[in-house]
Amino acid sequence: MLSIEKNLRSIETGKTQNFPPLSQIEVAAYIEKLAAELKEISQRSGLVFLSYLLSMVVLQASEFQEHEEEKEERPHPLRER
């Protein structure tokens, strides 16, 4: 089990441990992975609209990660270089 999965499961069960806080990028990556797996299941089951919605989740999570990673790479205009 991935560390992010352990962290999220501990939050779900209320048994929080000393896990480091999750970044938005980590959470988006996890959601993207889960949604992609659910999309495959829904496609195989013939759930066309549900598969479409999960595709949108995958796309949004991926775009969020790309956007955030680009922001991290760009220098802030007010910071010294």
PyMOL commands that set and color helices and strands:
alter all, ss='L'
color gray80, all
select helices_A, chain A and resi 3-13+24-44+48-73
alter helices_A, ss='H'
color red, helices_A
deselect
rebuild
show_as cartoon
